[in-house]
Amino acid sequence: MAEIDSRIKIKGFVDSKELNQLASATFAFVNPRPNSFLPNKLNYPSKLLHYLAFGKPVISTFTDGVSPDYAEILIPIRDESDDALCEAIDRTMKIDVNEYEAIRDRIERFNKTHTWAYQVNRFVLWLKNEKI
């Protein structure tokens, strides 16, 4: 796609400073993780935390490892097809300024309430309630 669309730039590996500069300048992030890939059923896509730290919209699949809490802040990809991914990206690129800011506001509120301390406490409670 980069060969036919000059807006797409392949950067390869970059250092943390450049990565953060690029992330700060981006309009939105994309996190397509296939539900059909068995390990995705048991893990959390940690890139979401990195993306959300920038307060920008995140287009994502909802694998089993993603809490339902994220439904209010992530832009869903309806299925694993290329068409669904393109549709989600296109839909996101067409949102108006007010909706974009509303998404950013929801992410900011989410980030304030879903801190590492909050997540650790949820994990500890889950461990205490888990029957072994």
C-alpha positions as CSV (number, residue, x, y, z in Angstrom):
1,M,0.0,0.0,0.0
2,A,2.9,2.4,0.7
3,E,3.9,2.1,-3.0
4,I,0.5,3.4,-4.1
5,D,-0.3,5.9,-1.3
6,S,2.3,8.5,-0.6
7,R,0.7,9.2,2.8
8,I,1.9,5.9,4.1
9,K,5.5,5.9,5.3
10,I,7.3,2.8,6.4
11,K,9.6,3.8,9.2
12,G,10.9,0.4,10.4
13,F,12.5,0.3,13.8
14,V,12.9,3.7,15.5
15,D,14.2,4.8,18.9
16,S,11.9,5.6,21.7
17,K,12.2,9.4,21.2
18,E,11.3,9.3,17.6
19,L,8.5,6.8,18.3
20,N,7.0,9.1,20.9
21,Q,7.3,12.1,18.5
22,L,5.5,10.2,15.8
23,A,2.8,8.9,18.2
24,S,2.2,12.5,19.4
25,A,1.7,13.7,15.8
26,T,-0.6,10.9,14.8
27,F,-4.4,11.2,14.2
28,A,-5.3,7.7,15.4
29,F,-3.7,4.3,16.2
30,V,-4.6,0.9,14.7
31,N,-4.4,-2.3,16.8
32,P,-5.7,-5.2,14.6
33,R,-5.2,-8.4,16.6
34,P,-6.8,-11.6,15.2
35,N,-9.3,-13.3,17.5
36,S,-8.5,-16.6,15.7
37,F,-4.9,-16.5,16.9
38,L,-5.2,-18.7,20.1
39,P,-2.6,-16.8,22.3
40,N,-4.8,-13.6,21.9
41,K,-7.5,-15.3,23.9
42,L,-5.3,-15.2,27.0
43,N,-3.2,-12.1,26.7
44,Y,-3.8,-8.4,26.9
45,P,-2.6,-6.3,23.9
46,S,-0.2,-4.1,25.9
47,K,0.2,-1.7,22.9
48,L,-3.2,-0.4,23.9
49,L,-1.7,1.2,27.0
50,H,1.0,2.9,24.9
51,Y,-1.5,4.2,22.3
52,L,-4.0,5.4,24.9
53,A,-1.2,7.3,26.7
54,F,-1.3,9.8,23.8
55,G,-5.0,10.4,24.1
56,K,-5.8,9.7,20.5
57,P,-8.5,7.4,19.0
58,V,-7.5,3.7,18.8
59,I,-9.1,1.4,16.2
60,S,-8.9,-2.1,17.5
61,T,-10.3,-5.6,17.5
62,F,-11.7,-6.8,20.8
63,T,-9.9,-10.0,21.7
64,D,-10.9,-12.0,24.8
65,G,-8.0,-10.4,26.7
66,V,-9.5,-6.9,26.4
67,S,-11.9,-5.9,29.2
68,P,-15.4,-4.7,28.2
69,D,-14.4,-1.4,29.9
70,Y,-12.6,-0.5,26.7
71,A,-15.8,-0.5,24.6
72,E,-16.3,3.1,25.6
73,I,-13.0,4.3,24.2
74,L,-11.9,2.0,21.4
75,I,-13.2,2.2,17.9
76,P,-14.1,-1.4,17.0
77,I,-13.1,-3.4,13.9
78,R,-16.2,-5.5,13.2
79,D,-14.3,-8.6,12.1
80,E,-10.9,-9.8,11.0
81,S,-11.3,-9.1,7.3
82,D,-9.3,-6.5,5.4
83,D,-12.6,-4.8,4.4
84,A,-13.6,-4.4,8.1
85,L,-10.2,-2.9,9.0
86,C,-10.4,-0.5,6.0
87,E,-14.0,0.4,7.0
88,A,-13.0,1.2,10.6
89,I,-10.0,3.3,9.4
90,D,-12.2,5.2,6.9
91,R,-14.9,5.8,9.5
92,T,-12.4,7.2,11.9
93,M,-10.8,9.4,9.3
94,K,-14.2,10.9,8.6
95,I,-15.3,11.8,12.2
96,D,-15.9,15.5,12.8
97,V,-13.9,17.6,15.2
98,N,-16.6,17.4,17.9
99,E,-16.7,13.6,17.9
100,Y,-12.9,13.4,17.7
101,E,-12.6,15.6,20.8
102,A,-15.3,13.6,22.6
103,I,-13.3,10.4,22.0
104,R,-10.2,12.2,23.3
105,D,-12.1,13.3,26.4
106,R,-13.4,9.7,27.1
107,I,-9.8,8.4,26.8
108,E,-8.5,11.1,29.2
109,R,-11.2,10.2,31.8
110,F,-10.4,6.5,31.2
111,N,-6.7,7.1,31.7
112,K,-7.3,8.9,35.0
113,T,-9.3,6.1,36.4
114,H,-7.5,3.1,34.9
115,T,-4.1,3.6,36.4
116,W,-1.6,0.9,37.1
117,A,-2.6,0.9,40.7
118,Y,-6.2,0.4,39.7
119,Q,-5.4,-2.4,37.4
120,V,-3.1,-4.1,40.0
121,N,-5.9,-4.0,42.6
122,R,-8.3,-5.5,40.1
123,F,-5.8,-8.3,39.4
124,V,-5.3,-9.0,43.1
125,L,-9.0,-9.2,43.7
126,W,-9.3,-11.6,40.7
127,L,-6.6,-13.7,42.2
128,K,-8.2,-13.8,45.6
129,N,-11.5,-14.8,44.1
130,E,-10.1,-17.4,41.7
131,K,-10.7,-21.0,42.9
132,I,-7.6,-23.2,42.6
